[in-house]
Amino acid sequence: MTAPLRIALAGLGTVGTGVIRLIEENGAMIEQRAGRPIVVSAVSARDRTRDRGIDLSAYPWFDTPAALTEQADVDCVVEMIGGADGTALELARKSLAAGKSFVTANKAMIAHHGMELAKTAEAGNLSLRYEAAVAGGIPVIKGLRDGASANRIERVYGILNGTSNYILTEMEKHGHAFDDVLKEAQAIGYAEADPGFDIDGVDAAHKLAILSALSFGKALDFEGVEIDGIRNIMAADIGQAKALGYRIRLLGMARIDDGKLFQRVNPYLVPESHPLAHIDGATNAVVAEGNFSGRLMFQGAGAGEGPTASAVVADLIDIARGDAGTVFATPASQMEPCERAESGNRVGKSYVRFIVADRPGVLAEITAAMRDADVSIESLIQTEKTSEGSVLLSMVTHDSRECNVLKSLAALSSSASLQAAPVVMHLLSDQD
């Protein structure tokens, strides 16, 4: 019989235990598809006494994850610890240095240190796999790295954070305020107690940086991602977007503009005719546009024990088959840094929302600032006065340079008429 692929598992939370369950339940099928068995040779976690709902007595236990890299009967280390640095990064470096392949679901670590780790893995003819790091159980990494490898990817974008998408679509369905829906999401486990990484766009930015490197063959550049989240979106924004024929979604967007790399995570108004407008709940969806393949769309559960464990084990099956290959679609040694594109030079329509005092001259003041910045208004909606005496003004611009829109808002920044900072979102178009 062909020798098994012997793995060590660091981290026995929801996903880690899910990996063990999947291997135990589907072991015979996995062996058939991989050409040899995949067996767990060692595990590591902080608390031996915790009830994880599965029997771990058959697996040698190590209190320190680094000890896994020293075991002769381990071919591959699987990391489920999390965090961009610290223990997870130390484990990745030591595993590859010890000649062991490495599988992770750690998007933050890959986004920050992926180039270093990829170069080490490829130099040692080892596998570094991270399918579960982006969009959970959706095989988008494999799809882009292998299935679309003959294409020049024109742009890659999508809904990359299930928590934010759940909040936005619940606000859309029920008209509830952001804070209320966030509390509901926390109560049912869709949002963390500290939801900042999700709702402020950082989680999506980690994933976007990885997809961008994979799609364009340029060095990972997480620091170059422009990030804005969904904290400031009101139910009224969603209602007004709907009246205009759009739905609001937090999108990650990346493309090469005139040889420069553009990367942004931002709430967008998505036309109701676009497939992403109909992605509801905690679902992820990634769109890649190839010059020969056309539009490719990957959709499914972006998190959770089952989908994430499925992606991890799929990576293990590839390793068991001997599929080392490149970490990204391009050898890491050939992936050069790319100059960043200035978003201010981008031309498109923008949605701008103001909360203003209800008094004469306010609208004239706003439109004058936009006129002076060479921004023209395509449509405008004004709500009735609130009990606090405020009015919500929403407008959509004609195609304008983004820097001009920001210039108009800067001119209004000291205005006594504005009762809150304006909110700007862009309209998704074929030019994005």
SULUR-V307379 format. One record per pair of residues at least 12 apart in sequence whose ideal C-beta (glycine too) atoms are under 7 Angstrom apart, sorted by the first residue. I is the first residue (numbers start at 1). J is the second residue. D is the distance in whole Angstrom. If there is no record, write none. Layout:
i->{I;I}
j->{J;J}
d->{D;D}
This chain:
i->{2;2;3;4;4;4;4;5;5;5;5;5;5;5;6;6;6;6;6;7;7;7;7;7;7;7;7;8;8;8;8;8;8;8;8;9;9;9;9;10;10;10;10;10;10;10;10;10;11;11;11;11;12;12;12;13;14;15;15;15;15;15;16;17;17;17;18;18;18;18;19;19;19;19;20;20;21;22;22;22;23;23;23;30;30;33;34;34;34;35;35;36;38;38;40;41;41;41;42;42;42;42;42;42;43;43;43;44;44;44;44;44;44;44;48;65;65;65;66;66;66;69;69;69;69;74;75;75;76;76;76;76;76;76;77;77;77;77;78;78;79;79;79;79;79;80;82;83;83;84;84;84;88;88;89;89;92;92;92;96;96;96;96;96;99;99;101;101;101;102;102;103;103;103;103;104;104;105;105;105;105;106;107;107;107;107;107;108;110;110;110;111;111;111;111;111;112;114;114;115;115;115;115;118;118;118;119;119;121;122;122;122;122;125;126;127;127;128;129;129;129;131;131;131;132;132;132;133;134;134;134;135;135;135;135;135;135;136;136;136;136;136;136;136;136;137;137;137;137;137;137;138;138;138;138;138;138;139;140;140;141;143;143;144;144;144;144;145;145;145;148;148;148;148;149;150;151;151;151;151;152;152;153;153;153;153;153;154;154;154;155;155;155;156;156;156;156;156;156;157;157;157;157;157;158;158;158;158;158;158;159;159;159;159;159;159;159;160;160;160;160;160;161;161;161;161;162;162;162;162;162;163;163;163;163;163;163;163;164;164;164;164;165;165;165;165;165;165;166;166;166;166;167;167;167;167;168;168;168;168;169;169;170;171;171;172;172;175;176;177;178;178;178;182;190;199;199;199;200;200;201;201;201;201;201;202;204;204;204;205;205;205;205;205;206;207;208;208;208;208;208;209;209;209;209;211;211;212;212;212;213;213;214;214;215;215;216;216;217;217;217;218;218;218;218;219;219;219;219;221;221;221;224;224;224;225;225;225;226;226;226;227;228;228;228;230;230;232;233;233;236;236;237;237;240;240;241;241;243;244;244;245;245;246;246;246;246;246;247;247;247;248;248;248;249;249;249;250;250;251;251;251;252;253;257;260;260;260;260;261;261;261;261;262;262;264;266;266;267;268;268;268;268;269;269;269;269;270;271;274;275;279;282;282;283;283;283;283;284;284;285;285;285;286;343;344;344;344;344;345;345;346;347;347;347;348;348;348;348;348;348;349;349;349;349;349;349;350;350;350;350;350;350;350;351;351;351;351;352;352;352;352;352;353;353;353;353;354;354;354;354;355;355;355;355;356;356;356;356;356;356;357;357;357;357;358;358;358;358;362;365;365;366;366;369;369;369;370;372;373;373;373;373;374;375;375;375;375;375;376;376;377;377;378;378;378;379;379;380;380;381;390;405;409}
j->{35;36;36;36;37;38;39;36;38;75;76;316;319;320;39;41;73;74;75;38;40;41;74;75;76;78;316;41;42;43;68;71;74;77;78;40;43;78;80;44;65;68;77;78;79;80;81;91;45;79;80;81;43;45;52;80;305;80;105;305;308;309;80;52;53;54;305;306;308;309;78;309;312;313;40;54;54;309;310;313;38;40;313;313;317;317;317;320;321;320;321;320;316;320;59;71;73;74;59;60;62;68;71;74;56;59;61;61;62;63;64;65;67;68;61;81;87;91;90;91;94;94;95;98;100;100;100;101;100;101;102;103;316;319;91;95;100;102;103;312;91;92;102;104;106;105;106;108;109;108;109;112;106;109;109;113;104;109;117;117;120;121;124;126;124;126;126;127;319;121;128;129;312;315;316;130;133;132;133;308;312;133;133;134;206;207;210;206;130;133;210;206;209;210;220;222;222;210;220;219;220;332;335;327;328;332;332;333;327;326;327;331;332;324;324;319;324;327;315;318;319;311;314;315;308;311;312;210;207;210;211;160;207;284;286;298;302;284;301;302;303;304;307;308;311;300;301;307;308;310;311;284;286;298;299;300;302;314;286;298;214;296;298;214;215;288;329;214;328;329;288;290;293;296;329;292;290;291;292;293;290;291;215;216;288;289;290;255;289;291;254;255;289;211;212;215;254;286;288;251;252;253;254;287;251;252;276;285;286;287;249;250;251;276;279;284;285;204;207;208;252;284;198;203;204;250;282;283;284;302;303;185;190;191;195;198;199;282;198;199;230;250;249;250;279;281;282;283;185;190;281;282;181;182;185;230;230;248;249;250;280;281;184;235;238;238;247;235;235;235;231;233;234;195;282;229;230;231;229;231;227;228;229;250;265;227;250;252;265;222;225;227;252;265;222;252;225;252;254;263;265;221;222;225;263;254;286;254;261;263;328;335;328;329;254;288;256;261;329;330;335;261;335;336;338;335;336;337;338;261;337;338;261;263;340;263;264;265;263;264;343;265;265;266;267;250;267;423;248;267;383;392;353;423;381;394;269;351;381;379;396;271;272;269;270;271;272;427;270;272;277;267;269;425;268;270;276;265;267;266;268;428;265;432;341;338;339;340;341;338;339;340;341;341;343;343;425;426;425;425;426;427;428;351;425;427;428;428;428;428;297;299;302;303;299;300;301;302;300;302;297;298;299;298;402;401;402;403;406;401;403;402;399;400;401;399;426;427;429;431;432;378;396;397;398;399;427;397;400;402;405;424;426;427;394;396;425;427;395;397;405;422;424;392;394;422;423;366;393;418;422;390;392;419;420;390;391;393;417;418;419;389;390;417;419;385;389;390;391;417;415;417;393;412;408;411;412;408;411;404;407;408;411;404;397;400;404;405;408;397;398;395;397;396;397;398;395;396;393;395;394;419;424;422}
d->{6;4;7;6;4;6;5;6;5;6;6;7;6;4;6;4;5;6;5;6;6;6;7;7;5;6;6;6;4;7;4;6;4;5;7;6;5;5;7;5;4;6;7;7;5;6;6;6;6;7;3;4;6;4;6;6;5;5;6;6;5;6;4;5;7;5;4;6;7;3;7;5;5;6;6;6;6;5;7;5;6;7;6;7;6;6;4;4;6;7;6;6;5;6;5;7;5;5;7;5;6;5;6;6;6;5;6;7;5;7;7;5;7;6;6;7;6;5;6;6;6;4;5;5;6;6;6;7;6;4;7;6;7;6;7;4;5;5;5;6;6;6;7;4;6;6;6;6;7;4;5;5;6;5;6;6;7;7;6;7;5;6;6;6;6;7;5;4;5;7;5;5;6;5;6;5;6;4;5;6;6;6;4;6;4;6;7;5;5;5;6;4;5;6;6;4;6;7;5;6;5;6;7;4;6;4;5;6;6;6;6;6;6;6;7;5;5;5;4;7;7;4;6;5;5;4;5;7;5;5;6;7;7;4;6;7;5;7;5;4;5;7;4;5;6;6;5;3;6;5;5;6;7;5;7;4;7;7;5;4;7;7;6;5;6;6;7;6;7;5;6;5;6;6;5;7;3;6;5;5;7;4;4;6;5;7;6;7;5;6;7;4;5;5;7;4;5;7;5;6;6;4;7;6;7;6;7;5;4;5;6;7;6;6;5;6;5;4;4;6;5;6;5;5;4;6;3;6;6;4;5;6;6;5;7;4;7;7;6;6;5;4;7;7;7;7;6;6;6;5;5;5;5;6;6;7;6;6;6;7;5;6;7;6;5;5;7;5;6;6;7;6;7;6;6;5;5;6;4;7;4;6;4;7;4;6;6;5;5;7;4;5;7;5;7;6;6;3;6;6;6;6;4;6;7;7;7;4;7;6;5;7;5;6;7;6;6;7;6;4;6;6;6;7;4;5;6;5;7;7;7;7;7;6;5;4;7;6;7;4;6;5;7;5;7;5;6;5;6;6;6;5;6;7;5;5;5;7;7;7;6;6;5;4;6;6;7;7;5;6;4;6;6;7;6;5;6;7;5;7;5;7;5;6;4;7;5;6;4;4;7;6;6;4;7;6;7;6;5;6;6;7;5;5;6;5;7;5;7;7;6;7;7;7;7;7;7;7;7;3;6;7;4;5;6;7;5;3;7;6;7;5;5;7;6;6;6;6;6;6;7;7;6;6;7;6;4;5;7;7;5;6;5;7;7;5;5;7;5;7;7;6;5;7;5;6;5;6;4;6;5;5;6;5;4;7;6;6;5;6;6;7;7;5;6;5;6;7;5;5;6;6;7;7;5;4;5;4;7;5;4;4;7;5;5;5;5;6;5;7;5;5;6;5;6;5;7;5;7;4;5;5;6;5}
